[in-house]
C-alpha cells in the first residue's frame, strides 16, 4: 500500500467540502473484483432469494429429503431430462457466483482487519483452499447426481 | 500494511467501527459485513453437506436431519434475516455505487433498505416459525400413535 499524504487533504472540520469524484482504480484485478461484487450481487439477489424462498417459504426444511434432491439433480447414470438440466444449471450458477462473491467479500474483510501481512495471506490461503475444495465437490455432485445405489439410511422412499 | 499500521490491532479496528460517527449508513455497512460473513459461512457448510449426496449419502442424511432439529430451526431464522438484509442492502450499495447521481437520495435509500428488509423478512420468519411448530406437532402426534 502506498502511503497517503494526509497534509494535502482538507480538514475533517470542513464538512461542506464538495463531493469529489472517486479516483479511477489503477489496479486491474481490484477494478474487476469491485465490479464483479456489484454485478454478481445483483444477479444473486434473484438466485439466492428464489432458492431460499423455494426451500423455506413454498416448502420447509422438513421437506428436504434425498427424494426431493433426486427430483432436481437426478441420479448417477440416469440420462438427465430438461428439468434436471435446468436445476443443475440454476444451482451451478448460484454455486459459482455465491462462492466467488463470498470469497471476495471475505478478502475485503480480512484485508481491513488483519494488518499483519503473513496472517492475512495465510488466512486467505486457507480460506481459498477450503472454498475451492468445497466448490469442486459441489460441482462434481451437481454434474453426477445423487448416488442412488446407496440405500437411504434414515428416510424411507416417499413416493 | 505499512509498518506503522502493524501496531493497530484487530480490537482497535473493531472499536473504531463503533466510535466512528457515520450515522445510519455506518451501521448498515457494519451489518452488511456481519450478515455477509454469516451467509458465507453457511454457504460453505451447505455446499459441503449437499455435495455428499454424491460422495456419502448416509452422512448427507445425518447432516440434513441435524438441520431439522429445533436448534437449527432457530439458527435458520437468523439465516433468513441475514440473507434478506444482505440482498436488499446489497442492491442499495450496488445501485448507489454504479449510479453516483443517486447519492443525493442516500438518506432515503438507507430507510428504504431497512423498510424493504423488514417487509420481506417478517412474513418469511413467521412462515418458518409456523412450519417448525407444525413439524413438532406432527412429530409429537406420530410418537403418540407409536
Interface residues (C-beta under 8 A of the other chain):
Chain A: X1 X3 X19 X21 X22 X38 X39 X41 X42 X44 X45 X48 X49 X52 X53 X56 X57 X60 X61 X62 X64 X65 X66 X69 X73 X76 X95 X98 X99 X102 X103 X105 X106 X109 X112 X113 X114 X115 X116 X117 X120 X130 X131 X134 X135 X137 X138 X140 X141 X144 X145 X146 X147 X150 X152 X153 X154 X155
Chain B: X1 X2 X5 X6 X8 X9 X10 X13 X14 X33 X36 X37 X39 X40 X43 X44 X47 X48 X50 X51 X52 X53 X54 X55 X57 X58 X60 X61 X62 X64 X65 X67 X68 X72 X73 X76 X80 X83 X84 X87 X90 X91 X93 X94 X97 X98 X100 X103 X124 X127 X128 X131 X132 X135
